[in-house]
């Protein structure tokens, strides 16, 4: 295949969770532009529909579903609906996540449980549901989990212990699932973004001292630009990464290199 062909996602169906805002919108747009039909999933159905509508407005194929990824039954229903509508599932991006900040000694047990339920259990439930469908369909597939630089180290400059723990779990979950599902032709990888503009980070970026601390800690000297996640997501979703599995690709300006 030619180079353009190996990145082409035409005729493939992708689910993106947390597609209603932030990085989920970026991932949905990138996969759609590469040719995929995108099922935009979000706990807020109206937000998912807004993303899907924006894709359809430019002539692309997209649908919206509401899904609470922390509910295993809802994750299965989301996947079933995608397969019902489009007859297949080739890609899932497990992006939905929440954050909680504060000193670790002050973390409330309920807050801890919620972060783990969405960011770690939710990733597993969605990956499991997708893999079951992919195994039954027999076409293999690509599962992409959204981890974080905080899955590779401490939560700095903002203390977010539950978030860091959940993302560390995602990194090793990615390895584990990749090994177990390789025989089915299912690749499982992760992207570990650094600090990018999103709903989750807007409060951090609004504090000049915090933003300066992030920029000074990053070897490239700046935060990420949303468009810099487009290439990595399409790469991992496509045949360009056909021999890549079990990996976490850090898109971090060098943050995890030191």
Secondary structure, 3 states (H helix, E strand, C coil): CCHHHHCCCCCCEEEEECCCCHHHHHHHHHHHHCCCEEEEEECCHHHHHHHHHHHHHCCCCEEEEECCCCCHHHHHHHHHHHHHHHCCCCEEEECCCCCCCECHHHCCHHHHHHHHHHHHHHHHHHHHHHHHHHHHHCCCEEEEEECCHHHCCCCCCCCEHHHHHHHHHHHHHHHHHHHHHHHHCEEEEEEEECCECCCCCHHHHCCHHHHHHHHHHCCCCCCECHHHHHHHHHHHHCHHHCCCCCCEEEECCCHHHC
